[in-house]
Amino acid sequence: MKRPKRDPVRENRIHNEAIADANGPEEQVMGWHCYLDDKIRFPFQAKCIATKIVSPLKKGETAEVQRMAPKMPAPPICSC
């Protein structure tokens, strides 16, 4: 599948929708997670575009994406 041309106006609109009410980087991350969880339909085929040490995939290989990674729990509060 051919990648569509980059559209800065569209990308800015998506960015603003994803982090509309975010205060700080943690809320921005959660905003993106929720936005993508609402928009992406699973499962889908993905193609590896770069080899990474942490991934078993090699450049050019495909994989079926089953779901989003789980949300990270908040770190514990130390009451030392």
Secondary structure, 3 states (H helix, E strand, C coil): CCCCCCCHHHHHHHHHHHCCCCCCHHHHHHHHHHHHHHHCCCCEEEECCCCCCCCCCCCCCEEEECCCCCCCCCCCCCCC
